[in-house]
Amino acid sequence: MDNAYKVKWGILSTGWIAHQFATDLAHASNGIAYAVGSRTQESADEFAKNHGIPVAYATYEELVNDPEVDAIYIGTPHPFHKQNALLALRAGKAVLCEKPFTVNSGELEEVVAYAREHKLFLMEAMWSRYIPANVKVREWIAAGKIGDVRLVQADLGFRADWNPESRLLNPALGGGALLDVGIYPISFASMVLGPHPESVSSTVHIGETGVDEHFSLLLSYGGGKSASLNGGIRLKLLEEAHVFGTEGHIIVKGTLVNPRAAELYIGGELAETFEDDRASVGYSFEAEEVGRCLQAGLTESPVMTLDESVAILKLLDQVRAQWGLKYPGEQ
């Protein structure tokens, strides 16, 4: 691919998150929204009109089989991610799939195995990993600014309206705090301390629909390193992240999902502030990462590897096993 090449994106889904991604593609330097696929022509046409997308399909099959489409963005609810991702991969497309990648690690291992066997690009859409403030956090840590990292604290929670049939509270749709919001603090801890804690302890509140409404996790990594993480969908939390090291600490400001600023403290004194005044929401950064990887001939992102995505889902499985929480269709 030459430098002027732009990835032609096919968007699989016309839901809220797909709207966010399509809107933000206008800010991506190396990609354009080319086609959309839905379950009805009416929905696809309306989405295409709203976002200036030239091609609209009434089925996902037509979308993934369009020879002009380079990469598929999957924005469906997570119980459908496995089948949607395999559909796109079997059509030979690069895939960017919303988080959590799948409902459990067994599903993801199947998808990853197919992508690797056929040398196709696959990436989890953990968009916060590519947000400039989090890039800066990684730079500060790598440069030893706060010394040896010992503790991560990260929270994400909001109070959703009570709707038992909603995606958040319905077990059939993979509802619950862990998979919806918990993936963010867990992925943040993984970014800083790695995806393989030595031990995991947790507490949970299971609501009347049978899904986890809020939880707390304590991950121990050995060597004095640990992470304290909280998440909720019926409980408003602070939505910040703190990284503590032997020489200083970092505060990720705003929201853990999409931070706009980060502060570096050394010896208790503010040493540096990073502020991000971008016009985009932030989904454009993950789209640009896909474009960079495809141009470089990579089949996965070095920033969010498939092995790390699998390890994170194994951790989610382990936590749910502690709670005795299974989704419909799981053994």
Secondary structure, DSSP 8 states (H G I E B T S, - for coil): --TT--EEEEEE--SHHHHHHHHHGGG-SSEEEEEEE-SSHHHHHHHHHHHT-SEEESSHHHHHT-TT--EEEE-S-GGGHHHHHHHHHHTT-EEEEESSSSSSHHHHHHHHHHHHHTT--EEEE-GGGGSHHHHHHHHHHHTTTT-SEEEEEEEEE-B----TTSTTT-GGGT-SHIIIIIHHHHHHHHHHH-S--SEEEEEEEE-TTSSEEEEEEEEEEETTEEEEEEEESBS-----EEEEESSEEEEEES-SSS--EEEEEETTEEEEEEE---SS-STHHHHHHHHHHHHTT-SS-SSS-HHHHHHHHHHHHHHHHHHT---TT--
